[in-house]
Amino acid sequence: MNTGPKILLAVTISFLLICFVPDSSAQNLQVNTPDNNSPTHDNFTTESETNHASFGSTIVVGWNSSVQAAAVGSGNVTSMTGYGYSTNGGVSFVDAGLLTPASGQINVGDPALAVDRLGNFYFATLSVNSLMTLGGSRVAVARSTSTSPTVTFGTPTLIAGLLNTGSPFEDKEFIAVDTTGGGNDGRVYLAWSEFASLFSTTAQVLFTYSTSTTPLTFATPIALSTNSALFHGAMPAVGPGGEIYVVWGEFAGSTERIHLVRSTNGGSVFANPDPMDPNPDKTVATVTPTPSSLGMRTRGFPFVAIDRTGPGSPTRGNIYIVFQADPDGSGPDRSDVFFVRSTDGGVTWSAPRSINAAPAVTINPDTTTHDNWQPSISVSPANGHIKVSFYDRRNDPANTAISVFEAISTDAGLTWFNQQVSSVAFNPSVGYDPLIAPTYMGDYNSNASDTSGFHLVWGDVRNLCTPPGGATNPCSPAGRGDQDVFYNHEAALSGADLFITPWGYVTGIGPLWQTPDIFVVDAGNNVVNASKGVVNLLRARVRNLGNAAATGVVVRFRYAPIFVGLTDSMFKQIDAPLVDFAAAGDPSGNDLKIVPVNWDLTNLSDTNGGLWPQPIGAFDHFCVKVTVEFAADINQGNNAAQNNFVDVQTTMGPHVPFRFLLGNPYRKPVEAELVLDQLPEGYRAQLRESEVAFNKPFRLKPEEVRVITIMFERPDDLAKQPPEKDVVAQVSMKIGRDLVGGFSARLARADDRKHHGQVFDASYDSVFKAILEVMRRREERVALADPKKGLINSASIPASTGRLREIADPKLGESLREQDGRYLLTFRLRRTDAKRTEVDATLLIIVNNSLVDSPLGGQPVPSNGSLERLHLEEIARILAQ
């Protein structure tokens, strides 16, 4: 049984992209024996629904097959599960025929393969005792008996479900093997759905594990879900510590939910990984499902992969899930491929993001509303790179022809680039095979990874029916596509990989139009806001994620008054220093550099040679763009970042209305729209330009640039009731349906003299280390770090008058005069449970005053909370990496 529009990111990256280089010896290689021109197979030529596993140079691929029906008749088929193998690393394949069923049983497909640490392959499939009634339904698992020079499998072991009345049907099993070398090394895990009958509309998720592999035996299954909904597409995965995760989908009309459970005792007991969540399982995401047919039947089975890079890797243990979903509900886009991740063992999850479209896809996004579906995911154990393969129709204006694409991330899923895998496109071909469901073309494909790179297999319909003349039982009609199995190998990505975190619009983490990796500091290396009329100490945090050093990297800084829709030509260069980086993980620590430049904003009449319609003195908001340029970079899709600096004022005058530049980045007229995404309650916003209004279209000439002024009005009672958090409005611009940029406008600062604390979904030790790392990056010397007491104290940190005004209560105002001072930070940690840690941040500010009779040597003043919040935010970012 199988039962939001894409948006463009207006950030131009003008340097060369060097991405995965496929292995030319194994490109688009057909695995099964061609039968599109067989004289005797009639239309029993279906080979699709692929799964595979690899060990060294041996690759085993499984698929659904109808070929036996042409030889013995549909009613006499004994196996619909085919397989093939390669023993030379995918250079060539042998079609091994059909997997032999257990005695009295019939294999009915749904192949799933896994391999243990010693190279033993395990092949799971569905099995019944009658093809006519699909009775005696079981999950069957066979262990390899030989892997050289041929790959063969023994008699499958049969696994019954839990229901012992009626006619239960076991369906859609997936398999995993523990290869961690721990106490359960070699244990085989299976998860699947059990229907009360073939025609049931509900199913429960079952799980079992092997109690022996020689002979192969399994424990009595346990239920991971109720039987109250259509729970389907269950998949197990093993983490680096031997923990087991099972993910599945719940399909309920217009809603799909992705569920997850975790076991830490070898699969005997499962639970929600979040101890604070009362539900028996974790709901990872709730989305709108794709239609059940996209020219072929489909369902959004979730696929899961876990980072198994070595100890010390910052991404080790990350959990990644992909699935298809409808991005815009009733809109024209029927299906996108979505990605979510957890960096804390499944306790918390990122929001779903499309990885076939911008903004997450920084290079080669799908700019259409065409279909992207049927994803599979794997993670390189060598470097943590993620690859997701999927069907894609972006290249066909009619949204019909299918290509196989892949989305690749080298930074743990923060940014992605897309590229095509299949060398040709093919149209769906269904309904020709008498034995197969009329809309069937394979319910899933797969990709897997090892130290050599990535292995992809998929159902492909490029071969057309070409019946030979005079054939007794040829395929028909001539020219229809034939379902076959294809394979692709891509070598592991190797080399330097420079990275700077893009703004939150791209990554889905943090403020929408800001990045943590571009900032300004004062003379004491404290992060401060930029100022006009001074030379700002501008910084960019850049990392090398690759396994090779990079010498002579250009880190280019540019800026413009804050804008939407402007091209690169509107930016003015600040500086472009050359920087050398060590390879990732180098003991020297030189894989991470904070690159310093001086940003001179003293010339308030600067118009960038007339490119800006007004001088910088007229603006209080600036955008700084940093590009990291290195020709040998293996992924240049994460080499550009922008940060919006707001409230950039000068001592020469008072704050002015919010002005920004608005431009048309195209050489043609466009229809644009300013969107007020978020206006807090009680506030009002008005545009001074009569022809431009929020949420209404207006025309822009080719490459036109305008100055727009917004007037924000605050509530009358704001002074009486200061907000506990910063009050922020989000302004974005659309051209057509595409979001091309925006900015965040802070309307009121928080009154944060109250409690400053945060609970992190991370272990006590990891939070303690993260605090120390934040202080190291900020060059704040540590005076005390006691993990037993849960206490971290900074040394005394000098603060200038300007710095004191930024971090102290704004009500002090001019009373600070020209005094300088110092401050001390304190962090207190408390375990709330094994995976959650509470942190309280306290700031003691002391204004130097020799007239005050105090052992502090000055006068304590209250904090405005900004520095405490900044530290807590940076701790969260480190924990999220």
KAHU-V961547 format. One record per residue. N is the residue number from 1. RES is the residue in three letters. PHI is phi in whole degrees, -180 to 180 (999 if undefined). Layout:
N_RES_PHI / N_RES_PHI
This chain:
1_MET_999 / 2_ASN_-118 / 3_THR_-44 / 4_GLY_999 / 5_PRO_-48 / 6_LYS_-65 / 7_ILE_-128 / 8_LEU_-102 / 9_LEU_-98 / 10_ALA_-87 / 11_VAL_-126 / 12_THR_-87 / 13_ILE_-113 / 14_SER_-98 / 15_PHE_-108 / 16_LEU_-72 / 17_LEU_-97 / 18_ILE_-116 / 19_CYS_-123 / 20_PHE_-57 / 21_VAL_-103 / 22_PRO_-63 / 23_ASP_-76 / 24_SER_-64 / 25_SER_-80 / 26_ALA_-138 / 27_GLN_-105 / 28_ASN_48 / 29_LEU_-95 / 30_GLN_-76 / 31_VAL_-93 / 32_ASN_-82 / 33_THR_-64 / 34_PRO_-58 / 35_ASP_-135 / 36_ASN_-73 / 37_ASN_-126 / 38_SER_-72 / 39_PRO_-81 / 40_THR_-126 / 41_HIS_-88 / 42_ASP_52 / 43_ASN_-102 / 44_PHE_-85 / 45_THR_-131 / 46_THR_-90 / 47_GLU_-136 / 48_SER_-162 / 49_GLU_63 / 50_THR_-102 / 51_ASN_-151 / 52_HIS_-162 / 53_ALA_-147 / 54_SER_-137 / 55_PHE_-148 / 56_GLY_60 / 57_SER_-91 / 58_THR_-102 / 59_ILE_-127 / 60_VAL_-117 / 61_VAL_-119 / 62_GLY_-113 / 63_TRP_-158 / 64_ASN_-83 / 65_SER_-143 / 66_SER_-110 / 67_VAL_-63 / 68_GLN_-65 / 69_ALA_-61 / 70_ALA_-69 / 71_ALA_-97 / 72_VAL_-118 / 73_GLY_95 / 74_SER_-59 / 75_GLY_-75 / 76_ASN_-114 / 77_VAL_-65 / 78_THR_-111 / 79_SER_-153 / 80_MET_-115 / 81_THR_-117 / 82_GLY_-101 / 83_TYR_-155 / 84_GLY_-143 / 85_TYR_-152 / 86_SER_-129 / 87_THR_-113 / 88_ASN_-126 / 89_GLY_74 / 90_GLY_93 / 91_VAL_-68 / 92_SER_-150 / 93_PHE_-128 / 94_VAL_-113 / 95_ASP_-80 / 96_ALA_-88 / 97_GLY_88 / 98_LEU_-110 / 99_LEU_-72 / 100_THR_-69 / 101_PRO_-82 / 102_ALA_-69 / 103_SER_-59 / 104_GLY_77 / 105_GLN_-114 / 106_ILE_-130 / 107_ASN_-75 / 108_VAL_-123 / 109_GLY_89 / 110_ASP_61 / 111_PRO_-72 / 112_ALA_-150 / 113_LEU_-128 / 114_ALA_-150 / 115_VAL_-139 / 116_ASP_-90 / 117_ARG_-72 / 118_LEU_-99 / 119_GLY_95 / 120_ASN_-86 / 121_PHE_-93 / 122_TYR_-124 / 123_PHE_-120 / 124_ALA_-104 / 125_THR_-155 / 126_LEU_-87 / 127_SER_-144 / 128_VAL_-137 / 129_ASN_-100 / 130_SER_-150 / 131_LEU_-73 / 132_MET_-75 / 133_THR_-112 / 134_LEU_55 / 135_GLY_-79 / 136_GLY_62 / 137_SER_-65 / 138_ARG_-145 / 139_VAL_-96 / 140_ALA_-114 / 141_VAL_-132 / 142_ALA_-114 / 143_ARG_-105 / 144_SER_-65 / 145_THR_-106 / 146_SER_-156 / 147_THR_-126 / 148_SER_-161 / 149_PRO_-79 / 150_THR_-119 / 151_VAL_-108 / 152_THR_-130 / 153_PHE_-126 / 154_GLY_-82 / 155_THR_-66 / 156_PRO_-66 / 157_THR_-90 / 158_LEU_-97 / 159_ILE_-125 / 160_ALA_-87 / 161_GLY_-82 / 162_LEU_-94 / 163_LEU_-77 / 164_ASN_-118 / 165_THR_-128 / 166_GLY_73 / 167_SER_-128 / 168_PRO_-64 / 169_PHE_-127 / 170_GLU_-90 / 171_ASP_-148 / 172_LYS_51 / 173_GLU_-88 / 174_PHE_-129 / 175_ILE_-134 / 176_ALA_-148 / 177_VAL_-131 / 178_ASP_-74 / 179_THR_-122 / 180_THR_-82 / 181_GLY_83 / 182_GLY_-86 / 183_GLY_-65 / 184_ASN_-109 / 185_ASP_-56 / 186_GLY_90 / 187_ARG_-71 / 188_VAL_-101 / 189_TYR_-119 / 190_LEU_-135 / 191_ALA_-137 / 192_TRP_-162 / 193_SER_-110 / 194_GLU_-119 / 195_PHE_-96 / 196_ALA_-63 / 197_SER_-157 / 198_LEU_-61 / 199_PHE_-105 / 200_SER_-71 / 201_THR_-104 / 202_THR_-127 / 203_ALA_-154 / 204_GLN_-112 / 205_VAL_-88 / 206_LEU_-114 / 207_PHE_-147 / 208_THR_-149 / 209_TYR_-140 / 210_SER_-75 / 211_THR_-98 / 212_SER_-160 / 213_THR_-111 / 214_THR_-140 / 215_PRO_-78 / 216_LEU_-82 / 217_THR_-134 / 218_PHE_-133 / 219_ALA_-72 / 220_THR_-60 / 221_PRO_-61 / 222_ILE_-121 / 223_ALA_-92 / 224_LEU_-99 / 225_SER_-143 / 226_THR_-80 / 227_ASN_-110 / 228_SER_-101 / 229_ALA_-151 / 230_LEU_-84 / 231_PHE_-92 / 232_HIS_-150 / 233_GLY_79 / 234_ALA_-76 / 235_MET_-138 / 236_PRO_-93 / 237_ALA_-150 / 238_VAL_-112 / 239_GLY_-84 / 240_PRO_-67 / 241_GLY_-99 / 242_GLY_87 / 243_GLU_-68 / 244_ILE_-117 / 245_TYR_-117 / 246_VAL_-125 / 247_VAL_-121 / 248_TRP_-154 / 249_GLY_-105 / 250_GLU_-117 / 251_PHE_-110 / 252_ALA_-135 / 253_GLY_64 / 254_SER_-89 / 255_THR_-131 / 256_GLU_-125 / 257_ARG_-119 / 258_ILE_-103 / 259_HIS_-110 / 260_LEU_-150 / 261_VAL_-131 / 262_ARG_-136 / 263_SER_-124 / 264_THR_-115 / 265_ASN_-130 / 266_GLY_80 / 267_GLY_99 / 268_SER_-74 / 269_VAL_-136 / 270_PHE_-119 / 271_ALA_-155 / 272_ASN_-64 / 273_PRO_-67 / 274_ASP_-93 / 275_PRO_-67 / 276_MET_-91 / 277_ASP_-96 / 278_PRO_-74 / 279_ASN_-74 / 280_PRO_-70 / 281_ASP_-138 / 282_LYS_-91 / 283_THR_-85 / 284_VAL_-77 / 285_ALA_-159 / 286_THR_-127 / 287_VAL_-139 / 288_THR_-92 / 289_PRO_-71 / 290_THR_-73 / 291_PRO_-58 / 292_SER_-70 / 293_SER_-137 / 294_LEU_-122 / 295_GLY_83 / 296_MET_-161 / 297_ARG_-69 / 298_THR_-158 / 299_ARG_-147 / 300_GLY_-82 / 301_PHE_-58 / 302_PRO_-78 / 303_PHE_-115 / 304_VAL_-123 / 305_ALA_-144 / 306_ILE_-125 / 307_ASP_-69 / 308_ARG_-118 / 309_THR_-64 / 310_GLY_-69 / 311_PRO_-55 / 312_GLY_92 / 313_SER_-68 / 314_PRO_-68 / 315_THR_-105 / 316_ARG_-56 / 317_GLY_90 / 318_ASN_-60 / 319_ILE_-112 / 320_TYR_-125 / 321_ILE_-131 / 322_VAL_-125 / 323_PHE_-163 / 324_GLN_-96 / 325_ALA_-160 / 326_ASP_-82 / 327_PRO_-80 / 328_ASP_-133 / 329_GLY_61 / 330_SER_-90 / 331_GLY_-75 / 332_PRO_-75 / 333_ASP_-88 / 334_ARG_-86 / 335_SER_-158 / 336_ASP_-125 / 337_VAL_-98 / 338_PHE_-113 / 339_PHE_-132 / 340_VAL_-133 / 341_ARG_-143 / 342_SER_-128 / 343_THR_-111 / 344_ASP_-133 / 345_GLY_74 / 346_GLY_92 / 347_VAL_-72 / 348_THR_-124 / 349_TRP_-135 / 350_SER_-71 / 351_ALA_-71 / 352_PRO_-60 / 353_ARG_-132 / 354_SER_-68 / 355_ILE_-113 / 356_ASN_-111 / 357_ALA_-137 / 358_ALA_-66 / 359_PRO_-87 / 360_ALA_-64 / 361_VAL_-88 / 362_THR_-89 / 363_ILE_-135 / 364_ASN_61 / 365_PRO_-74 / 366_ASP_-77 / 367_THR_-97 / 368_THR_-100 / 369_THR_-107 / 370_HIS_-82 / 371_ASP_-79 / 372_ASN_-136 / 373_TRP_-159 / 374_GLN_58 / 375_PRO_-85 / 376_SER_-142 / 377_ILE_-135 / 378_SER_-149 / 379_VAL_-126 / 380_SER_-67 / 381_PRO_-73 / 382_ALA_-84 / 383_ASN_-138 / 384_GLY_78 / 385_HIS_-67 / 386_ILE_-109 / 387_LYS_-130 / 388_VAL_-124 / 389_SER_-103 / 390_PHE_-164 / 391_TYR_-77 / 392_ASP_-152 / 393_ARG_-122 / 394_ARG_-62 / 395_ASN_-88 / 396_ASP_-110 / 397_PRO_-56 / 398_ALA_-85 / 399_ASN_58 / 400_THR_-125 / 401_ALA_-66 / 402_ILE_-107 / 403_SER_-119 / 404_VAL_-96 / 405_PHE_-116 / 406_GLU_-140 / 407_ALA_-109 / 408_ILE_-127 / 409_SER_-128 / 410_THR_-108 / 411_ASP_-130 / 412_ALA_64 / 413_GLY_90 / 414_LEU_-75 / 415_THR_-133 / 416_TRP_-140 / 417_PHE_-131 / 418_ASN_-111 / 419_GLN_-155 / 420_GLN_-84 / 421_VAL_-104 / 422_SER_-71 / 423_SER_-78 / 424_VAL_-138 / 425_ALA_-98 / 426_PHE_-144 / 427_ASN_-86 / 428_PRO_-58 / 429_SER_-138 / 430_VAL_-134 / 431_GLY_81 / 432_TYR_-91 / 433_ASP_-95 / 434_PRO_-63 / 435_LEU_-86 / 436_ILE_-108 / 437_ALA_-55 / 438_PRO_-59 / 439_THR_-105 / 440_TYR_-83 / 441_MET_-142 / 442_GLY_98 / 443_ASP_-93 / 444_TYR_-163 / 445_ASN_-126 / 446_SER_-151 / 447_ASN_-133 / 448_ALA_-139 / 449_SER_-134 / 450_ASP_-144 / 451_THR_-67 / 452_SER_-83 / 453_GLY_141 / 454_PHE_-118 / 455_HIS_-117 / 456_LEU_-119 / 457_VAL_-132 / 458_TRP_-157 / 459_GLY_-81 / 460_ASP_-132 / 461_VAL_-124 / 462_ARG_-73 / 463_ASN_-78 / 464_LEU_-100 / 465_CYS_-63 / 466_THR_-128 / 467_PRO_-66 / 468_PRO_-71 / 469_GLY_-62 / 470_GLY_77 / 471_ALA_-67 / 472_THR_-77 / 473_ASN_-139 / 474_PRO_-84 / 475_CYS_-72 / 476_SER_-161 / 477_PRO_-76 / 478_ALA_-58 / 479_GLY_94 / 480_ARG_-74 / 481_GLY_-72 / 482_ASP_-117 / 483_GLN_-78 / 484_ASP_-135 / 485_VAL_-110 / 486_PHE_-123 / 487_TYR_-133 / 488_ASN_-143 / 489_HIS_-120 / 490_GLU_-130 / 491_ALA_-65 / 492_ALA_-61 / 493_LEU_-74 / 494_SER_-141 / 495_GLY_139 / 496_ALA_-71 / 497_ASP_-141 / 498_LEU_-76 / 499_PHE_-143 / 500_ILE_-134 / 501_THR_-67 / 502_PRO_-68 / 503_TRP_-69 / 504_GLY_-60 / 505_TYR_-59 / 506_VAL_-86 / 507_THR_-85 / 508_GLY_80 / 509_ILE_-123 / 510_GLY_88 / 511_PRO_-58 / 512_LEU_-57 / 513_TRP_-117 / 514_GLN_-138 / 515_THR_-133 / 516_PRO_-78 / 517_ASP_-97 / 518_ILE_-127 / 519_PHE_-157 / 520_VAL_-117 / 521_VAL_-124 / 522_ASP_-97 / 523_ALA_-64 / 524_GLY_-91 / 525_ASN_67 / 526_ASN_-91 / 527_VAL_-69 / 528_VAL_-134 / 529_ASN_-80 / 530_ALA_-70 / 531_SER_-135 / 532_LYS_-87 / 533_GLY_80 / 534_VAL_-137 / 535_VAL_-94 / 536_ASN_-84 / 537_LEU_-90 / 538_LEU_-88 / 539_ARG_-135 / 540_ALA_-133 / 541_ARG_-94 / 542_VAL_-125 / 543_ARG_-124 / 544_ASN_-104 / 545_LEU_-90 / 546_GLY_-88 / 547_ASN_-97 / 548_ALA_-134 / 549_ALA_-70 / 550_ALA_-133 / 551_THR_-113 / 552_GLY_76 / 553_VAL_-77 / 554_VAL_-88 / 555_VAL_-109 / 556_ARG_-100 / 557_PHE_-106 / 558_ARG_-139 / 559_TYR_-149 / 560_ALA_-156 / 561_PRO_-54 / 562_ILE_-52 / 563_PHE_-152 / 564_VAL_-136 / 565_GLY_80 / 566_LEU_-92 / 567_THR_-89 / 568_ASP_-60 / 569_SER_-64 / 570_MET_-80 / 571_PHE_-85 / 572_LYS_-107 / 573_GLN_-72 / 574_ILE_-94 / 575_ASP_-170 / 576_ALA_-148 / 577_PRO_-71 / 578_LEU_-95 / 579_VAL_-134 / 580_ASP_-105 / 581_PHE_-126 / 582_ALA_-79 / 583_ALA_-68 / 584_ALA_-57 / 585_GLY_81 / 586_ASP_-61 / 587_PRO_-58 / 588_SER_-68 / 589_GLY_79 / 590_ASN_-82 / 591_ASP_-79 / 592_LEU_-120 / 593_LYS_-129 / 594_ILE_-100 / 595_VAL_-87 / 596_PRO_-99 / 597_VAL_-142 / 598_ASN_-100 / 599_TRP_-107 / 600_ASP_-87 / 601_LEU_-116 / 602_THR_-81 / 603_ASN_-89 / 604_LEU_-74 / 605_SER_-97 / 606_ASP_-65 / 607_THR_-117 / 608_ASN_56 / 609_GLY_67 / 610_GLY_90 / 611_LEU_-71 / 612_TRP_-92 / 613_PRO_-69 / 614_GLN_-138 / 615_PRO_-69 / 616_ILE_-63 / 617_GLY_-62 / 618_ALA_-83 / 619_PHE_-116 / 620_ASP_-115 / 621_HIS_-140 / 622_PHE_-132 / 623_CYS_-114 / 624_VAL_-107 / 625_LYS_-116 / 626_VAL_-123 / 627_THR_-117 / 628_VAL_-109 / 629_GLU_-115 / 630_PHE_-154 / 631_ALA_-61 / 632_ALA_-90 / 633_ASP_-65 / 634_ILE_-76 / 635_ASN_-147 / 636_GLN_-98 / 637_GLY_-80 / 638_ASN_-123 / 639_ASN_-110 / 640_ALA_-140 / 641_ALA_-145 / 642_GLN_-132 / 643_ASN_-137 / 644_ASN_-97 / 645_PHE_-98 / 646_VAL_-110 / 647_ASP_56 / 648_VAL_-85 / 649_GLN_-111 / 650_THR_-130 / 651_THR_-72 / 652_MET_-81 / 653_GLY_-170 / 654_PRO_-77 / 655_HIS_-62 / 656_VAL_-111 / 657_PRO_-58 / 658_PHE_-74 / 659_ARG_-109 / 660_PHE_-151 / 661_LEU_-92 / 662_LEU_-125 / 663_GLY_-141 / 664_ASN_-101 / 665_PRO_-78 / 666_TYR_-109 / 667_ARG_-91 / 668_LYS_-153 / 669_PRO_-65 / 670_VAL_-137 / 671_GLU_-106 / 672_ALA_-117 / 673_GLU_-152 / 674_LEU_-90 / 675_VAL_-114 / 676_LEU_-90 / 677_ASP_-68 / 678_GLN_-151 / 679_LEU_-123 / 680_PRO_-60 / 681_GLU_-59 / 682_GLY_92 / 683_TYR_-94 / 684_ARG_-129 / 685_ALA_-135 / 686_GLN_-141 / 687_LEU_-91 / 688_ARG_-73 / 689_GLU_-74 / 690_SER_-67 / 691_GLU_-87 / 692_VAL_-121 / 693_ALA_-136 / 694_PHE_-64 / 695_ASN_62 / 696_LYS_-133 / 697_PRO_-69 / 698_PHE_-145 / 699_ARG_-98 / 700_LEU_-126 / 701_LYS_-74 / 702_PRO_-56 / 703_GLU_55 / 704_GLU_-69 / 705_VAL_-126 / 706_ARG_-125 / 707_VAL_-102 / 708_ILE_-114 / 709_THR_-122 / 710_ILE_-111 / 711_MET_-109 / 712_PHE_-101 / 713_GLU_-111 / 714_ARG_-89 / 715_PRO_-64 / 716_ASP_-65 / 717_ASP_-93 / 718_LEU_-62 / 719_ALA_-66 / 720_LYS_-77 / 721_GLN_-129 / 722_PRO_-60 / 723_PRO_-70 / 724_GLU_-80 / 725_LYS_-128 / 726_ASP_-56 / 727_VAL_-95 / 728_VAL_-129 / 729_ALA_-108 / 730_GLN_-107 / 731_VAL_-121 / 732_SER_-131 / 733_MET_-128 / 734_LYS_-110 / 735_ILE_-118 / 736_GLY_67 / 737_ARG_-102 / 738_ASP_-95 / 739_LEU_-78 / 740_VAL_-114 / 741_GLY_152 / 742_GLY_175 / 743_PHE_-157 / 744_SER_-107 / 745_ALA_-112 / 746_ARG_-83 / 747_LEU_-95 / 748_ALA_-158 / 749_ARG_-84 / 750_ALA_-75 / 751_ASP_-92 / 752_ASP_-109 / 753_ARG_-79 / 754_LYS_-86 / 755_HIS_-61 / 756_HIS_-120 / 757_GLY_-145 / 758_GLN_-156 / 759_VAL_-101 / 760_PHE_-103 / 761_ASP_-82 / 762_ALA_-157 / 763_SER_-69 / 764_TYR_-58 / 765_ASP_-63 / 766_SER_-68 / 767_VAL_-70 / 768_PHE_-59 / 769_LYS_-65 / 770_ALA_-65 / 771_ILE_-62 / 772_LEU_-64 / 773_GLU_-68 / 774_VAL_-61 / 775_MET_-67 / 776_ARG_-64 / 777_ARG_-64 / 778_ARG_-89 / 779_GLU_57 / 780_GLU_-102 / 781_ARG_-66 / 782_VAL_-94 / 783_ALA_-93 / 784_LEU_-148 / 785_ALA_-140 / 786_ASP_-120 / 787_PRO_-66 / 788_LYS_-69 / 789_LYS_-83 / 790_GLY_68 / 791_LEU_-135 / 792_ILE_-131 / 793_ASN_-118 / 794_SER_-83 / 795_ALA_-73 / 796_SER_-69 / 797_ILE_-113 / 798_PRO_-62 / 799_ALA_-140 / 800_SER_-76 / 801_THR_-59 / 802_GLY_-61 / 803_ARG_-67 / 804_LEU_-60 / 805_ARG_-66 / 806_GLU_-78 / 807_ILE_-107 / 808_ALA_-92 / 809_ASP_-54 / 810_PRO_-64 / 811_LYS_-67 / 812_LEU_-68 / 813_GLY_46 / 814_GLU_-72 / 815_SER_-65 / 816_LEU_-72 / 817_ARG_50 / 818_GLU_-113 / 819_GLN_-71 / 820_ASP_-103 / 821_GLY_-174 / 822_ARG_-157 / 823_TYR_-146 / 824_LEU_-132 / 825_LEU_-104 / 826_THR_-130 / 827_PHE_-121 / 828_ARG_-114 / 829_LEU_-114 / 830_ARG_-145 / 831_ARG_-73 / 832_THR_-93 / 833_ASP_-165 / 834_ALA_-64 / 835_LYS_-122 / 836_ARG_-135 / 837_THR_-135 / 838_GLU_-97 / 839_VAL_-125 / 840_ASP_-107 / 841_ALA_-112 / 842_THR_-127 / 843_LEU_-118 / 844_LEU_-103 / 845_ILE_-107 / 846_ILE_-126 / 847_VAL_-91 / 848_ASN_-61 / 849_ASN_-157 / 850_SER_-70 / 851_LEU_-83 / 852_VAL_-86 / 853_ASP_-84 / 854_SER_-144 / 855_PRO_-64 / 856_LEU_-75 / 857_GLY_76 / 858_GLY_179 / 859_GLN_-113 / 860_PRO_-67 / 861_VAL_-131 / 862_PRO_-72 / 863_SER_-88 / 864_ASN_-91 / 865_GLY_87 / 866_SER_-67 / 867_LEU_-72 / 868_GLU_-63 / 869_ARG_-62 / 870_LEU_-60 / 871_HIS_-65 / 872_LEU_-63 / 873_GLU_-66 / 874_GLU_-70 / 875_ILE_-61 / 876_ALA_-62 / 877_ARG_-66 / 878_ILE_-64 / 879_LEU_-67 / 880_ALA_-82 / 881_GLN_-77
